[in-house]
C-alpha cells in the first residue's frame, strides 16, 4: 500500500542582483516605480507536498501525491512521474495557475518575496477513500503544507477511516485556533514540528508534554538547520545530528527532507534511530543542493554520506531497508538556472 502525500505544489522564481535595495532612492510620493538589473534567475519547482513526494520517490518508495495544481503543471508532473511519484490523484484546474512565489535577493542578502496562491485559493476536496480504493489501501498519510481547513478535513478523514497519519502543520500552527490545532494533532502517528513552533504546543493545546506524547505516537522536532529530536511516551529522548554540510546551504525544503527520511523509515518499520539517520542525511543533501527538491540524488553517494556520519553498519542497514530505484533518476530535474 502506498504513502499518500498531501500538500501544496509551488513554482518559485528566485532572482539575484548585484545592487542593494539601499541603492534605491526614496521618493516623496506615495508609490515606488523602479527596476533592478537581475543577474541570475533560477526557476525551482517545489512546495511541501511535491518536495516530500519527490524525496520519498528518491528513496525507492512510490508515493501518491494528492492536491490541486494549475494548467502549468504538465512539465513538473512529467518529472515527478519519471522519478516514481504517482500524480494521477492530483486535481488539475485548467482555468487556474499553480501557486507561485517570486523572490528577489540583493547583494547584501536582503530579499523581497511575493506569493500568488493561484489554484490553492480554490476549494478542492481531498478524497482519501477514493485514493485508497484505487490503490488497495493506504499505508500512511502525510498531512501538511495546506491551508487550515484542508488540514482539518484530511486529519478528520484519516481518523474516520483509520488511516495512520503524520501531522506536519508547519507555518499553519500559529494561525490555527486552539481547538482546531488539537484536532490536527490528536491521534497522529508522528507530529512533526520545528523547535520554534514546538514551544507553542503546550500553551496552544493545553496539553503538558506527557499528555501530548500520549496523544501522538512520536513527537519529532527539527533542531537548528537539520538535526532531529524524537520523543515517545515512556522512552528516553533521542537526538541525532546531521552529517557535515555547507554552512551556506539553502534552508528552503530542508524540513521537508527531514520529514521524508523519517517517514520512509517509519513506513519500513525501522527503529527511530535509523529513521532519523536517513532523515538527517537526506537533509544534508538538500542543504548542499538548490533547496526544496532541487538536489541530485544518487543512492551510492547517499549511502556513502550516511556511512561517513554514522558508520558502515548503519549504511548497510539502510541499504537493506530501502528499495532504492535500480534506474538512474533524472538529475536536478526540478530546477532551471537561467543566465542573462
Residue pairs with C-beta under 8 A, 6 or more apart in sequence:
1 135
1 136
1 137
1 138
1 139
2 61
2 62
2 63
2 64
2 86
2 135
2 138
2 139
3 56
3 61
3 63
3 64
3 138
3 139
3 140
3 141
3 142
3 263
3 267
4 63
4 64
4 66
4 89
4 128
4 131
4 138
4 140
4 141
4 142
4 163
5 49
5 52
5 53
5 56
5 63
5 64
5 65
5 66
5 141
5 142
6 49
6 66
6 67
6 126
6 141
6 142
6 143
6 144
6 145
6 146
6 150
6 154
7 47
7 48
7 49
7 50
7 52
7 67
7 142
7 144
7 145
7 146
8 47
8 48
8 49
8 50
8 67
8 99
8 120
8 145
8 146
9 45
9 47
9 49
9 50
9 65
9 67
9 68
9 69
9 73
9 76
9 90
9 98
9 99
10 45
10 46
10 47
10 50
10 98
10 99
10 100
10 101
11 43
11 44
11 45
11 46
11 72
11 76
11 98
11 99
11 100
11 101
12 43
12 44
12 45
12 46
12 100
12 101
12 102
12 103
12 252
12 292
13 41
13 42
13 43
13 44
13 100
13 101
13 102
13 103
14 41
14 42
14 43
14 44
14 103
14 105
15 38
15 40
15 41
15 42
15 102
15 103
15 104
15 105
16 38
16 39
16 40
16 104
16 105
16 106
17 36
17 37
17 38
17 39
17 104
17 105
17 106
17 107
18 37
18 39
18 107
19 36
19 37
19 106
19 107
20 106
20 107
20 108
20 110
21 106
21 108
21 110
21 112
22 108
24 32
24 34
36 104
36 106
38 104
38 340
39 340
40 337
40 338
40 339
40 340
41 337
41 338
42 290
42 335
42 336
42 337
42 338
43 335
43 336
43 338
44 290
44 291
44 292
44 294
44 334
44 335
45 76
45 79
45 292
45 293
45 294
45 334
45 335
46 252
46 253
46 291
46 292
46 293
46 294
46 334
47 99
47 145
47 292
48 144
48 145
48 168
48 170
48 253
48 256
49 65
49 66
49 67
49 144
49 145
49 146
50 65
50 76
50 80
50 85
50 293
50 334
51 253
51 256
51 257
51 260
51 292
51 293
52 63
52 142
52 144
52 145
52 256
52 259
52 260
52 263
53 63
53 64
53 65
53 80
53 85
54 80
54 83
54 85
54 293
54 334
55 256
55 257
55 260
55 261
55 264
55 282
55 293
56 62
56 63
56 85
56 260
56 263
56 264
57 63
57 80
57 83
57 84
57 85
57 325
58 83
58 260
58 282
58 297
58 325
58 329
59 260
59 261
59 264
59 278
59 282
59 322
59 324
60 84
60 322
60 323
60 324
60 325
61 84
61 264
61 267
61 322
61 323
62 84
62 85
62 86
63 85
63 86
64 85
64 86
64 88
64 89
64 131
64 135
65 80
65 85
65 86
65 87
65 89
65 90
66 89
66 90
66 126
66 128
66 131
67 90
67 91
67 124
67 126
67 146
68 90
68 91
68 92
68 93
68 119
68 120
68 122
68 124
69 76
69 77
69 90
69 91
69 92
69 93
69 98
69 119
70 92
70 93
70 94
70 96
70 97
70 98
70 99
70 118
70 119
71 92
71 93
71 94
71 95
71 96
71 97
72 97
72 98
73 90
73 92
73 98
76 98
76 334
77 87
77 90
79 330
79 333
79 334
80 87
81 87
82 329
82 330
82 333
83 325
83 329
83 330
83 333
84 325
88 134
89 130
89 131
89 134
91 124
93 119
93 122
93 124
96 118
96 119
96 122
97 116
97 118
97 119
98 118
98 119
99 115
99 116
99 117
99 118
99 119
99 120
100 115
100 116
100 118
101 113
101 114
101 115
101 116
102 113
102 114
102 116
103 111
103 112
103 113
103 114
104 111
104 112
104 113
105 111
120 147
124 150
125 153
126 150
126 153
126 154
126 157
128 138
128 141
128 154
128 157
128 158
128 161
128 163
129 157
129 161
131 138
132 138
132 161
132 163
138 163
139 164
139 267
140 163
140 164
140 165
140 166
140 189
140 263
140 266
140 267
141 154
141 158
141 163
141 164
141 165
141 166
142 165
142 166
142 168
142 259
142 263
143 151
143 154
143 155
143 158
143 165
143 166
143 167
143 168
143 184
143 188
144 151
144 166
144 167
144 168
144 169
144 170
144 192
144 259
145 168
145 170
146 154
146 172
147 172
148 172
148 175
148 176
148 180
151 169
151 172
151 176
151 184
152 180
152 183
152 184
154 165
155 165
155 167
155 183
155 184
155 187
155 188
156 183
157 163
158 164
158 165
158 187
159 186
159 187
164 189
165 187
165 188
165 189
166 188
166 189
166 190
166 191
166 192
166 259
166 263
166 266
167 184
167 185
167 188
167 190
167 191
167 192
167 216
168 191
168 192
168 193
168 259
169 176
169 181
169 184
169 185
169 193
169 197
170 193
170 197
170 255
173 181
173 193
173 197
173 200
173 204
174 197
174 200
176 184
176 204
178 204
178 205
178 206
181 204
181 205
182 205
182 206
182 207
185 191
185 201
185 205
185 212
185 215
185 216
186 215
186 216
187 215
187 216
188 216
188 217
189 216
189 217
189 218
189 266
190 216
190 217
190 218
190 219
190 220
190 262
190 263
190 266
191 212
191 216
191 218
191 219
191 220
192 220
192 222
192 255
192 258
192 259
192 262
193 201
193 219
193 220
193 221
193 222
194 221
194 222
194 255
195 221
195 222
195 223
195 224
198 219
198 221
201 207
201 212
202 208
202 209
202 212
205 212
207 215
209 231
210 233
212 219
213 219
213 231
213 232
213 233
214 233
217 232
218 230
218 231
218 232
218 272
219 230
219 231
219 232
220 228
220 229
220 230
220 231
220 262
221 228
221 229
221 230
221 231
222 228
222 255
222 258
223 229
223 239
225 242
225 245
225 249
225 251
225 254
225 283
225 287
226 242
226 245
226 254
226 257
226 258
226 280
226 283
226 284
226 286
226 287
227 239
227 240
227 241
227 242
227 280
228 239
228 240
228 258
228 262
228 276
228 279
228 280
229 237
229 238
229 239
230 237
230 238
230 239
230 240
230 272
230 276
231 237
231 238
232 272
238 272
238 273
238 276
240 273
240 276
240 277
240 279
240 280
241 280
242 280
242 281
242 283
242 284
242 309
243 280
243 281
243 284
243 305
243 306
243 308
243 309
244 284
244 309
245 284
245 287
245 288
246 287
246 288
249 286
249 287
249 288
249 289
249 291
250 286
250 287
250 289
250 290
250 291
251 287
251 291
252 291
252 292
253 286
253 291
253 292
253 293
253 294
254 283
254 286
254 287
254 291
256 286
256 292
256 293
257 279
257 282
257 283
257 285
257 286
258 279
258 280
258 282
258 283
259 279
260 279
260 282
261 275
261 276
261 277
261 278
261 279
261 280
261 281
261 282
261 283
262 275
262 276
262 278
262 279
264 275
264 278
264 322
265 271
265 272
265 274
265 275
265 276
265 278
265 279
265 321
266 275
268 321
268 322
270 278
270 321
274 314
274 317
274 318
274 321
277 306
277 309
277 310
277 314
277 318
278 306
278 318
278 322
280 309
281 302
281 305
281 306
281 309
281 310
282 302
284 305
284 309
285 295
285 297
285 302
285 305
286 292
286 295
288 295
289 295
289 296
290 332
290 335
292 334
292 335
293 334
294 332
294 334
294 335
295 332
296 331
296 332
297 329
298 329
299 324
299 325
303 315
303 318
303 319
304 315
306 314
306 315
306 318
307 314
307 315
